[in-house]
Amino acid sequence: MSESKYSDVLAQWLVDLGYTHCFFVAGGNIMHLLESCSHKLTCIPVVHEVAAGIATEYFNEVHLGSKAFAMVTAGPGMTNLVTALGGAWLESRELLVIGGQVKVADLNRGEVRQRGIQEIDGVAIAAPVAEKSLLMGKVVDRAAFAEMTYSGRSGRKGPVFLEIPLDIQGAKVDAEKLTNAVPSDAPHFKPIAEAVLKEIGDKLNVAKRPAILLGAGIDRATTDKLQKELEQLGVPLFVTWNAMDRLGADHPMYFGRPNTWGQRYSNILMQQTDLLIALGTRLSLQQTGFNWQAFAPLAEVVHVDCDQAELEKGHPRVDLAICGDANEVLRSLVKTQPGDKSEWIAFCREVRDAIPLVEPVNNTGEDYLSPYKFVEQLGPLTKPDDLVIPCSSGSAFTTMMQTFAQKLGQRIVTNKGLASMGYGLSGAIGAAVAGGGRRTILVEGDGGFIQNLQELGTVAANKLNLKIFIYDDHGYASIRMTQINYFGGRYVGCDTETGLGIPKWDHLFAAYDIPVMRIGPGYQNDQEFLKRFNAPGPAAFLVHIDPKQTYFPKIASRVTASGSMESNPLHRMSPDLPEDVAAKVFRYLPEGK
C-alpha cells in the first residue's frame, strides 16, 4: 500500500472539483491542508480572515471560469469570518470555507467550554448562516468529501463551512482506495410544466403594460445568449441591483433599477404596469418598498423563484407563484409573440427622458464634486470588460446604484443583503484576482473603506489592477443624514469632528507604494487622472465630496390620516416631482394615489 498524507489527497480533490484559488490566513490548526494546497492551487494570503471570505465570494460571483475557497484556522480564525458567511448566506452565493480544528481527541464535545487550544465550536457558530456546517471528524472518501462541499444542489446556493481537525488532515491514508466517482453538483430544479409556461406567455400577450424584472437568479450566461431575443420581445426590462450587469444600460428594452433607493423613473414605470413578471428575485422589502401593500398596485404579479419559502412569505401580494428555475421561464418567454406594446414602450421612454438620473435637487458645496455627477461621468470612462465593485452600503453605494450606466460585458458585484460597511476592498481583491489582469474598479466611502483598509497590503503584494475611488467626506455620510433628519444635526461618532479616526490618505497609500491623487469637478478630462486610470496596477483616487452633501431622491415616510407613520410607495420618492412633470409621468397612476 502506498500511503499519502490525507491533506495532500484533499488538496487534489479540491483541484478535481474545479478550485484553482484559495484565500487564507495561516494558522496552526490548518497547517497541513495549507501546506498541501500551496503545491496545487494559487494560495493568496490576506491580512484578516473576513477578507478571505469576502474575496472568495466575489471571486466566485464574477464567474470567470475558476473557483476559489477560503481557508482559516480554528478559534479566532473562524469567528473573524462570520460576517462573510452571513453576507453570502443572505445573497444566496457559493462560499466554501474550510476551517481548521483541534485534534479529535481534544474536542470538548459540549462537556466543557474549551479543551483544545483555540478551540471553539465553529460548526455551531456557522450553522445559522450556512447551507451546510459540518465537522469532518473522520477520513472520508472522495465522493463523500465532494458531497460535503457542494452548494445549492436544491436550487438556492449558500455558504458551506467544513471543519477539519488537525489530526485528520495529517492522517496517513491509501489514496487509491478513497478515490472513487464523484456525483454531479448540478442544481436539481423541478421542471416547470408546459401548461404553466404557456399560461405566463398568454398573460404577456393579453397585458397592455407588461414588464419583466430580472433578478440574480437569472444567470449571466442566459442573458448573454438572449440579448437580441429580449430586444425583439418588445417588453420593458428592469433589473435588481444584483442583476444589473445582465443588460447594458443601452439595451433598447432596458428601463433601469427599481428599488427603495432605486432610479425614480424605474420605480414610476414599474408601479404602472398591469403585469409584472419577477424572475429570480426574492422581491424583498428593499425591492418592493416597506409599504409593500402598495407595490405594483395595478399589476398582476407573477413571481418565479427557486425557494418555495420566498414565494410564501406573505409580501408582496403575488397572483401566480412558481417554484422553479427562472431561467427556464425567461427562455420560454422570448419564444412567445406578445403582440404590439409600442404605445407602452413609447410611454416608458417618455418617462425616462422626463426624469434624469441626476436630478437638480441636491446641495453640493462650491469646489466639491457631486457624487451623482462623479458616477455619471465615470460610466463612459469604463470599458466593457471592467469589473465594477460598488461597495455595499452608504452614499457611495447608493449613488452608484442610482446613477451608474453599466456596459454589457462588465461584471458588477455587491452584497446588499447584509449591507455591511467594509466589503468593498476585500470584494474588489477577489474580483481582481479572478479577473487575471482585467481592470477592477472599486467605489467606496471613506467610512466603509477604513473598516478593512489593512487589505491594501494584499493589493500591493499582488500588484492588482485595481482602481480605488474613495468618497472623501470625513466620515459616515448616511449616518450624518440620519442624525440630521431625526436628531436635529447632533452628530455622534459619524465624522472626524466627533471622534471617528479617518487616516491621512496620502500617508496611508504611500505606506503601500500605491499612487494616490485627489479628484474634483472636471476630473473626467484631467489627463493625469486618465493616465493613472488607464495604466496597469493599483491606484487610488480621493473624490472630493461635500460633508453636507444631500442624497435625493429617496423613499420617505409620511403621516397618515390616522396620525401614524407610513412609508411612501415606490413611485412617491422625495422630493415630490414638479406638478407639470408629475402630470406627464403618472398617466396610469395619478400622483395622488
C-alpha positions as CSV (number, residue, x, y, z in Angstrom):
1,M,0.0,0.0,0.0
2,S,1.3,3.5,-0.9
3,E,0.4,5.9,1.8
4,S,-0.3,9.6,1.4
5,K,-1.0,12.4,3.8
6,Y,-4.7,13.0,3.8
7,S,-4.3,16.8,3.3
8,D,-2.4,16.1,0.1
9,V,-5.3,13.9,-1.1
10,L,-7.8,16.6,-0.1
11,A,-5.9,19.3,-2.0
12,Q,-6.0,17.2,-5.2
13,W,-9.7,16.5,-4.7
14,L,-10.3,20.3,-4.5
15,V,-8.5,20.8,-7.7
16,D,-10.6,18.0,-9.3
17,L,-13.7,19.8,-8.1
18,G,-12.6,22.9,-10.1
19,Y,-10.9,25.0,-7.4
20,T,-7.9,27.0,-8.6
21,H,-7.5,29.6,-5.8
22,C,-7.6,29.8,-2.0
23,F,-7.7,33.0,0.1
24,F,-6.4,32.3,3.6
25,V,-4.8,33.4,6.8
26,A,-2.3,30.9,8.1
27,G,-2.7,29.2,11.5
28,G,-1.5,26.1,13.4
29,N,-4.8,24.2,13.2
30,I,-4.9,24.4,9.4
31,M,-1.2,23.9,8.7
32,H,-1.3,20.5,7.0
33,L,-4.0,21.5,4.5
34,L,-2.5,24.9,3.8
35,E,0.9,23.3,3.0
36,S,-0.7,20.7,0.7
37,C,-2.9,23.3,-1.1
38,S,0.1,25.6,-1.6
39,H,1.6,23.0,-4.0
40,K,-1.6,22.6,-6.1
41,L,-3.5,25.9,-6.0
42,T,-2.8,29.6,-6.1
43,C,-3.0,30.5,-2.4
44,I,-3.3,34.2,-1.6
45,P,-2.7,35.4,1.9
46,V,-4.9,38.2,3.3
47,V,-4.4,40.2,6.4
48,H,-7.7,39.4,8.1
49,E,-10.0,36.3,7.8
50,V,-13.1,38.3,6.9
51,A,-11.3,39.5,3.8
52,A,-10.6,35.9,2.9
53,G,-14.3,35.1,2.9
54,I,-15.5,38.2,1.1
55,A,-12.7,37.9,-1.5
56,T,-13.8,34.3,-2.1
57,E,-17.4,35.2,-2.5
58,Y,-16.7,37.9,-5.1
59,F,-14.1,35.8,-6.9
60,N,-16.8,33.2,-7.5
61,E,-19.5,35.7,-8.3
62,V,-17.8,37.2,-11.3
63,H,-18.0,33.7,-12.9
64,L,-14.8,33.9,-15.0
65,G,-14.2,30.2,-15.2
66,S,-12.5,29.1,-12.0
67,K,-13.5,28.8,-8.3
68,A,-12.0,29.8,-5.0
69,F,-12.4,28.7,-1.4
70,A,-11.4,30.3,1.9
71,M,-9.3,28.7,4.5
72,V,-9.0,29.8,8.1
73,T,-7.6,28.3,11.3
74,A,-9.7,27.4,14.4
75,G,-11.0,29.8,17.1
76,P,-10.5,33.4,16.1
77,G,-9.7,32.4,12.5
78,M,-13.3,31.1,12.2
79,T,-15.0,33.8,14.3
80,N,-13.4,36.5,12.3
81,L,-15.0,35.1,9.2
82,V,-18.6,35.0,10.3
83,T,-19.6,38.3,8.6
84,A,-18.5,36.9,5.3
85,L,-20.6,33.8,5.9
86,G,-23.6,36.0,6.8
87,G,-23.3,38.1,3.7
88,A,-23.0,35.1,1.3
89,W,-26.0,33.4,3.1
90,L,-28.2,36.4,2.6
91,E,-27.2,36.8,-1.1
92,S,-27.6,33.0,-1.8
93,R,-24.0,32.7,-3.0
94,E,-21.4,30.0,-3.1
95,L,-18.8,30.2,-0.4
96,L,-16.8,27.2,0.7
97,V,-14.9,27.8,3.9
98,I,-12.5,25.1,5.2
99,G,-11.7,25.7,8.8
100,G,-9.0,24.0,10.9
101,Q,-9.8,22.5,14.3
102,V,-8.0,20.9,17.2
103,K,-7.3,17.2,17.2
104,V,-10.4,14.9,17.5
105,A,-9.2,13.8,21.0
106,D,-9.1,17.5,22.1
107,L,-12.7,18.4,21.1
108,N,-14.7,19.5,24.1
109,R,-17.8,17.6,22.9
110,G,-20.0,20.0,24.9
111,E,-18.7,18.7,28.2
112,V,-16.6,21.9,28.9
113,R,-16.3,25.2,27.3
114,Q,-12.9,24.5,25.8
115,R,-10.4,21.7,25.9
116,G,-8.1,22.2,22.9
117,I,-6.1,25.4,22.4
118,Q,-8.1,28.0,20.4
119,E,-11.0,25.5,20.3
120,I,-14.4,26.9,19.7
121,D,-17.4,25.2,18.1
122,G,-17.2,26.7,14.6
123,V,-19.8,24.3,13.3
124,A,-22.5,25.6,15.7
125,I,-21.5,29.2,15.0
126,A,-21.7,28.9,11.3
127,A,-24.9,26.7,11.2
128,P,-27.4,29.6,11.1
129,V,-25.7,31.3,8.1
130,A,-24.6,28.2,6.1
131,E,-26.4,25.7,3.9
132,K,-24.1,23.1,5.4
133,S,-22.0,23.3,8.5
134,L,-20.0,20.1,9.2
135,L,-17.3,18.7,11.3
136,M,-15.2,16.2,9.3
137,G,-14.4,14.0,12.3
138,K,-13.0,11.1,10.3
139,V,-11.4,10.3,7.0
140,V,-14.0,10.2,4.2
141,D,-13.7,9.1,0.5
142,R,-13.8,11.5,-2.4
143,A,-17.5,11.2,-3.1
144,A,-18.4,12.0,0.5
145,F,-16.0,14.9,0.5
146,A,-17.4,16.3,-2.7
147,E,-20.9,16.0,-1.4
148,M,-19.9,18.0,1.7
149,T,-18.6,20.8,-0.4
150,Y,-21.5,21.2,-2.9
151,S,-23.7,24.2,-2.5
152,G,-27.1,24.9,-4.0
153,R,-27.9,21.4,-5.3
154,S,-31.5,22.1,-4.3
155,G,-31.5,25.3,-6.3
156,R,-30.7,28.1,-3.9
157,K,-27.0,28.4,-3.1
158,G,-25.4,29.3,0.2
159,P,-22.1,29.0,2.2
160,V,-20.6,25.7,3.2
161,F,-18.5,25.5,6.3
162,L,-16.3,22.4,6.7
163,E,-14.2,22.0,9.8
164,I,-11.3,19.5,9.6
165,P,-9.4,18.5,12.8
166,L,-5.6,18.7,12.7
167,D,-5.0,15.0,13.1
168,I,-7.5,14.2,10.3
169,Q,-5.6,16.5,8.0
170,G,-2.3,14.8,8.8
171,A,-3.5,11.2,8.8
172,K,-1.8,8.6,6.6
173,V,-4.3,7.1,4.0
174,D,-4.4,4.9,0.9
175,A,-5.4,7.4,-1.7
176,E,-6.4,4.9,-4.3
177,K,-9.0,3.2,-2.0
178,L,-10.5,6.6,-1.2
179,T,-10.6,8.0,-4.7
180,N,-14.0,7.0,-6.1
181,A,-16.5,8.6,-8.6
182,V,-17.9,12.0,-7.7
183,P,-21.6,12.8,-8.1
184,S,-22.8,15.7,-10.2
185,D,-23.2,19.0,-8.4
186,A,-25.8,20.3,-10.9
187,P,-28.8,22.0,-9.2
188,H,-31.9,20.0,-9.0
189,F,-34.8,22.1,-10.2
190,K,-38.2,20.7,-10.6
191,P,-39.2,21.3,-14.3
192,I,-41.9,23.8,-14.8
193,A,-45.0,22.4,-16.6
194,E,-45.5,23.4,-20.2
195,A,-49.0,24.5,-19.3
196,V,-47.6,26.9,-16.7
197,L,-45.1,28.3,-19.2
198,K,-48.0,28.8,-21.7
199,E,-50.1,30.5,-19.1
200,I,-47.4,33.1,-18.4
201,G,-47.0,33.6,-22.2
202,D,-50.7,34.1,-22.6
203,K,-50.7,36.7,-19.8
204,L,-47.9,38.5,-21.5
205,N,-49.9,38.5,-24.7
206,V,-53.0,40.0,-23.1
207,A,-51.3,42.6,-21.0
208,K,-51.2,46.2,-22.2
209,R,-48.4,47.4,-19.9
210,P,-46.2,44.4,-19.1
211,A,-42.7,44.4,-17.6
212,I,-40.1,41.7,-16.7
213,L,-38.0,42.2,-13.6
214,L,-34.7,40.2,-13.8
215,G,-33.1,39.1,-10.5
216,A,-29.8,37.5,-9.7
217,G,-31.4,34.1,-10.2
218,I,-31.2,34.8,-13.9
219,D,-27.7,33.7,-15.0
220,R,-25.4,35.9,-17.0
221,A,-25.0,33.1,-19.4
222,T,-28.7,33.2,-20.1
223,T,-29.0,36.9,-20.8
224,D,-25.7,36.9,-22.7
225,K,-27.3,34.5,-25.2
226,L,-30.7,36.3,-25.3
227,Q,-29.7,39.9,-25.9
228,K,-31.3,40.1,-29.3
229,E,-34.3,38.0,-28.4
230,L,-35.0,40.2,-25.4
231,E,-34.9,43.2,-27.7
232,Q,-37.3,41.6,-30.2
233,L,-39.7,40.5,-27.4
234,G,-40.5,44.2,-27.1
235,V,-41.3,44.2,-23.3
236,P,-39.7,46.6,-20.8
237,L,-37.0,45.0,-18.8
238,F,-36.0,46.0,-15.3
239,V,-33.1,44.6,-13.2
240,T,-32.5,44.3,-9.5
241,W,-29.2,45.6,-8.0
242,N,-27.7,42.1,-8.0
243,A,-28.6,41.6,-11.6
244,M,-27.6,45.0,-13.0
245,D,-24.9,43.5,-15.3
246,R,-27.4,41.2,-17.1
247,L,-28.1,44.0,-19.5
248,G,-26.2,47.0,-20.8
249,A,-27.8,50.4,-20.0
250,D,-28.0,51.0,-23.7
251,H,-30.2,47.9,-24.3
252,P,-33.4,49.1,-26.2
253,M,-35.7,47.4,-23.7
254,Y,-33.8,48.3,-20.5
255,F,-35.6,50.7,-18.2
256,G,-33.5,50.7,-15.1
257,R,-33.2,49.5,-11.5
258,P,-36.3,50.0,-9.3
259,N,-35.7,49.8,-5.5
260,T,-36.3,51.8,-2.3
261,W,-33.1,53.6,-3.2
262,G,-33.6,53.0,-6.9
263,Q,-33.9,55.1,-10.0
264,R,-37.0,57.2,-9.8
265,Y,-38.2,56.8,-13.4
266,S,-37.9,53.0,-13.0
267,N,-40.0,53.0,-9.8
268,I,-42.6,55.1,-11.5
269,L,-42.8,52.8,-14.5
270,M,-42.9,49.6,-12.6
271,Q,-45.8,50.9,-10.4
272,Q,-47.8,51.5,-13.6
273,T,-47.5,48.0,-15.1
274,D,-50.5,45.8,-15.5
275,L,-48.4,42.6,-15.5
276,L,-45.1,42.2,-13.6
277,I,-43.2,39.0,-14.2
278,A,-40.5,38.8,-11.5
279,L,-37.8,36.3,-12.3
280,G,-35.2,35.0,-9.9
281,T,-35.7,37.8,-7.3
282,R,-36.8,37.4,-3.7
283,L,-39.0,40.6,-4.0
284,S,-37.5,41.7,-0.7
285,L,-38.7,44.7,1.2
286,Q,-35.8,46.7,-0.3
287,Q,-37.1,45.8,-3.7
288,T,-40.8,46.4,-3.1
289,G,-40.6,49.1,-0.5
290,F,-41.6,48.9,3.1
291,N,-45.1,49.8,2.0
292,W,-45.3,46.5,0.1
293,Q,-49.0,46.6,0.1
294,A,-48.7,49.4,-2.5
295,F,-46.2,47.5,-4.6
296,A,-47.2,47.2,-8.3
297,P,-50.8,48.2,-7.4
298,L,-52.2,47.9,-10.9
299,A,-50.4,44.7,-11.9
300,E,-51.0,41.0,-11.8
301,V,-47.7,39.8,-10.2
302,V,-46.1,36.6,-11.4
303,H,-43.2,35.5,-9.2
304,V,-40.7,32.8,-10.1
305,D,-38.1,31.7,-7.6
306,C,-36.3,28.5,-6.7
307,D,-37.2,28.8,-3.0
308,Q,-40.8,28.0,-2.0
309,A,-40.4,29.9,1.2
310,E,-39.8,33.1,-0.6
311,L,-42.9,32.6,-2.6
312,E,-45.0,32.0,0.6
313,K,-43.5,34.7,2.9
314,G,-46.6,36.9,2.5
315,H,-45.2,40.0,1.0
316,P,-45.7,41.4,-1.6
317,R,-49.0,40.3,-3.0
318,V,-48.4,37.6,-5.6
319,D,-51.0,36.3,-8.0
320,L,-49.1,33.4,-9.6
321,A,-46.2,31.9,-7.6
322,I,-44.0,29.4,-9.4
323,C,-41.2,27.4,-7.7
324,G,-38.5,26.5,-10.3
325,D,-35.7,27.8,-12.4
326,A,-36.4,31.4,-13.5
327,N,-34.0,30.9,-16.5
328,E,-36.4,28.3,-17.9
329,V,-39.2,30.8,-17.8
330,L,-37.2,33.5,-19.5
331,R,-36.1,31.2,-22.2
332,S,-39.7,30.3,-22.8
333,L,-40.9,33.9,-22.8
334,V,-38.6,35.0,-25.6
335,K,-40.1,32.4,-27.8
336,T,-43.6,34.0,-27.4
337,Q,-45.1,36.7,-29.5
338,P,-46.6,39.1,-27.0
339,G,-48.1,41.4,-29.6
340,D,-47.6,45.1,-30.1
341,K,-46.6,47.0,-27.0
342,S,-45.3,50.1,-28.8
343,E,-47.6,52.5,-27.0
344,W,-46.4,51.3,-23.6
345,I,-42.8,51.4,-24.8
346,A,-43.1,54.9,-26.0
347,F,-44.5,56.0,-22.7
348,C,-41.7,54.3,-20.8
349,R,-39.2,56.2,-22.9
350,E,-41.1,59.4,-22.4
351,V,-40.9,58.9,-18.6
352,R,-37.2,58.1,-18.8
353,D,-36.5,61.2,-20.8
354,A,-38.5,63.4,-18.4
355,I,-36.7,62.3,-15.2
356,P,-32.9,62.5,-15.4
357,L,-30.8,60.1,-13.2
358,V,-29.0,63.1,-11.8
359,E,-31.8,65.4,-10.5
360,P,-31.2,69.0,-9.7
361,V,-32.4,68.6,-6.1
362,N,-29.2,68.0,-4.2
363,N,-26.9,70.5,-2.5
364,T,-23.2,70.3,-3.4
365,G,-20.9,72.9,-2.0
366,E,-18.6,75.0,-4.2
367,D,-15.4,73.2,-5.4
368,Y,-16.8,69.9,-4.3
369,L,-17.7,67.1,-6.7
370,S,-21.3,65.9,-6.7
371,P,-21.2,62.2,-6.1
372,Y,-24.0,61.8,-8.7
373,K,-22.0,63.7,-11.3
374,F,-18.9,61.7,-10.4
375,V,-20.7,58.4,-11.1
376,E,-22.4,59.8,-14.2
377,Q,-19.1,60.8,-15.6
378,L,-17.3,57.6,-14.6
379,G,-19.6,55.3,-16.6
380,P,-18.4,56.5,-20.1
381,L,-14.8,56.1,-19.0
382,T,-15.2,52.4,-18.2
383,K,-14.7,49.5,-20.6
384,P,-17.0,46.5,-21.3
385,D,-14.5,44.1,-19.7
386,D,-14.1,46.1,-16.5
387,L,-15.1,44.5,-13.2
388,V,-17.0,47.0,-11.1
389,I,-17.4,46.8,-7.3
390,P,-19.8,49.5,-6.0
391,C,-19.2,48.6,-2.3
392,S,-22.3,47.6,-0.2
393,S,-23.7,50.4,1.8
394,G,-23.8,54.1,2.3
395,S,-23.7,57.1,0.0
396,A,-21.1,55.6,-2.4
397,F,-23.2,52.5,-2.9
398,T,-26.5,54.5,-3.3
399,T,-25.1,56.9,-5.9
400,M,-23.6,54.0,-7.9
401,M,-26.9,52.1,-7.8
402,Q,-28.9,55.2,-8.8
403,T,-26.6,56.6,-11.5
404,F,-24.0,54.2,-12.9
405,A,-24.6,53.2,-16.6
406,Q,-23.3,49.7,-16.9
407,K,-22.0,48.2,-20.1
408,L,-22.7,44.8,-21.4
409,G,-19.8,42.5,-20.6
410,Q,-18.9,44.2,-17.3
411,R,-19.2,42.2,-14.1
412,I,-20.7,44.1,-11.2
413,V,-20.8,42.6,-7.8
414,T,-22.1,43.9,-4.5
415,N,-23.6,42.5,-1.3
416,K,-26.7,44.4,-0.5
417,G,-28.4,41.8,1.7
418,L,-26.1,42.3,4.7
419,A,-25.2,45.8,3.5
420,S,-22.1,45.8,5.7
421,M,-19.5,48.5,5.5
422,G,-16.1,47.3,4.7
423,Y,-17.0,44.8,2.0
424,G,-15.7,46.9,-0.9
425,L,-11.9,46.5,-0.8
426,S,-12.0,42.7,0.1
427,G,-14.6,42.1,-2.6
428,A,-12.6,44.0,-5.2
429,I,-9.5,42.0,-4.3
430,G,-11.4,38.7,-5.0
431,A,-12.8,40.1,-8.3
432,A,-9.4,41.4,-9.4
433,V,-7.7,38.1,-8.7
434,A,-10.4,36.3,-10.7
435,G,-10.1,38.8,-13.5
436,G,-6.5,37.9,-14.0
437,G,-5.5,41.4,-15.0
438,R,-8.8,42.9,-16.1
439,R,-9.3,46.3,-14.6
440,T,-11.3,46.3,-11.4
441,I,-13.0,49.5,-10.2
442,L,-13.9,50.0,-6.6
443,V,-16.2,52.8,-5.4
444,E,-16.3,53.1,-1.6
445,G,-17.0,55.6,1.1
446,D,-14.2,56.6,3.5
447,G,-16.1,55.3,6.5
448,G,-16.5,51.9,4.8
449,F,-13.0,51.8,3.5
450,I,-11.4,52.2,6.9
451,Q,-13.1,49.1,8.2
452,N,-10.8,46.8,6.1
453,L,-8.1,49.2,4.9
454,Q,-5.4,46.7,6.1
455,E,-6.1,44.8,2.9
456,L,-4.2,47.4,0.9
457,G,-1.3,45.2,1.8
458,T,-2.9,42.4,-0.2
459,V,-3.5,44.8,-3.1
460,A,0.1,45.9,-3.1
461,A,1.7,42.5,-2.7
462,N,-0.3,41.1,-5.6
463,K,0.1,44.2,-7.8
464,L,-3.6,44.1,-8.6
465,N,-5.0,46.1,-11.5
466,L,-7.4,47.8,-9.0
467,K,-8.6,51.4,-9.2
468,I,-9.9,52.6,-5.9
469,F,-12.2,55.6,-5.6
470,I,-12.9,56.8,-2.1
471,Y,-15.6,59.3,-1.3
472,D,-13.6,61.6,1.0
473,D,-16.3,63.3,3.1
474,H,-14.7,62.8,6.5
475,G,-17.0,60.1,7.8
476,Y,-20.3,58.2,7.6
477,A,-22.5,60.3,5.2
478,S,-25.6,58.1,5.6
479,I,-25.3,58.2,9.5
480,R,-24.9,62.0,9.3
481,M,-28.1,62.3,7.2
482,T,-29.9,60.2,9.8
483,Q,-28.7,62.3,12.6
484,I,-29.7,65.5,10.7
485,N,-33.2,64.2,9.8
486,Y,-34.1,62.7,13.2
487,F,-31.9,64.4,15.8
488,G,-31.5,67.9,14.6
489,G,-28.0,67.5,13.4
490,R,-26.5,66.4,16.7
491,Y,-23.6,64.3,15.4
492,V,-22.4,61.3,17.3
493,G,-19.4,59.2,16.2
494,C,-20.1,59.9,12.5
495,D,-17.2,62.0,11.4
496,T,-13.7,63.3,12.2
497,E,-15.1,66.1,14.4
498,T,-16.9,63.6,16.6
499,G,-14.0,61.2,17.1
500,L,-14.0,58.9,14.0
501,G,-10.5,58.1,13.1
502,I,-10.0,58.8,9.4
503,P,-6.4,58.4,8.2
504,K,-4.3,60.9,6.3
505,W,-4.9,59.3,2.9
506,D,-1.6,60.4,1.3
507,H,0.4,58.8,4.2
508,L,-1.7,55.6,4.1
509,F,-1.3,54.9,0.4
510,A,2.3,55.9,0.5
511,A,2.9,53.2,3.1
512,Y,2.0,50.6,0.4
513,D,3.6,52.4,-2.5
514,I,0.1,52.9,-4.1
515,P,-0.2,56.1,-6.1
516,V,-3.0,58.4,-5.0
517,M,-4.5,61.7,-6.3
518,R,-7.4,63.9,-5.4
519,I,-10.1,64.5,-8.0
520,G,-12.8,67.1,-8.2
521,P,-15.1,68.7,-10.8
522,G,-13.8,68.2,-14.4
523,Y,-11.8,65.1,-13.4
524,Q,-13.0,63.2,-16.4
525,N,-10.9,65.5,-18.6
526,D,-7.8,65.5,-16.4
527,Q,-5.0,64.0,-18.4
528,E,-3.1,62.9,-15.3
529,F,-6.2,61.2,-13.9
530,L,-6.9,59.4,-17.3
531,K,-3.3,58.3,-17.4
532,R,-3.4,56.7,-14.0
533,F,-6.9,55.3,-14.5
534,N,-5.9,53.5,-17.7
535,A,-2.4,52.4,-16.5
536,P,-2.0,48.8,-15.2
537,G,-1.6,48.2,-11.4
538,P,-3.2,49.7,-8.4
539,A,-4.1,53.4,-8.0
540,A,-6.3,55.4,-5.6
541,F,-8.4,58.5,-6.2
542,L,-9.9,60.6,-3.5
543,V,-13.3,62.0,-4.6
544,H,-13.7,65.4,-3.0
545,I,-17.3,65.1,-1.6
546,D,-19.1,67.8,0.4
547,P,-19.6,66.5,4.0
548,K,-23.0,68.3,3.9
549,Q,-24.0,66.7,0.5
550,T,-27.6,65.7,0.3
551,Y,-28.8,62.4,-1.3
552,F,-32.1,62.5,-3.1
553,P,-34.4,61.1,-4.4
554,K,-35.2,58.6,-1.8
555,I,-38.3,56.9,-0.2
556,A,-39.5,58.9,2.8
557,S,-42.3,58.3,5.3
558,R,-45.5,60.4,5.6
559,V,-48.1,60.9,8.3
560,T,-51.4,59.1,7.5
561,A,-54.9,60.4,8.2
562,S,-54.9,58.5,11.5
563,G,-51.6,60.1,12.6
564,S,-49.4,57.1,12.2
565,M,-46.3,57.0,10.0
566,E,-46.3,55.1,6.7
567,S,-43.5,54.6,4.2
568,N,-44.3,56.0,0.8
569,P,-44.8,53.6,-2.1
570,L,-42.0,53.3,-4.7
571,H,-43.4,55.8,-7.1
572,R,-43.5,58.6,-4.5
573,M,-39.9,59.3,-3.9
574,S,-38.9,62.6,-2.1
575,P,-38.8,65.3,-3.0
576,D,-42.1,65.5,-5.0
577,L,-41.8,66.0,-8.7
578,P,-42.9,69.4,-10.2
579,E,-46.6,69.3,-11.0
580,D,-46.1,69.5,-14.8
581,V,-43.7,66.6,-14.7
582,A,-45.9,64.5,-12.4
583,A,-48.9,65.1,-14.7
584,K,-46.9,63.7,-17.6
585,V,-45.3,60.6,-15.9
586,F,-48.3,59.4,-13.8
587,R,-50.5,58.8,-16.7
588,Y,-51.9,55.5,-15.4
589,L,-51.3,56.0,-11.7
590,P,-52.2,59.6,-10.7
591,E,-49.8,61.0,-8.2
592,G,-52.5,61.3,-5.5
593,K,-52.9,57.5,-5.3
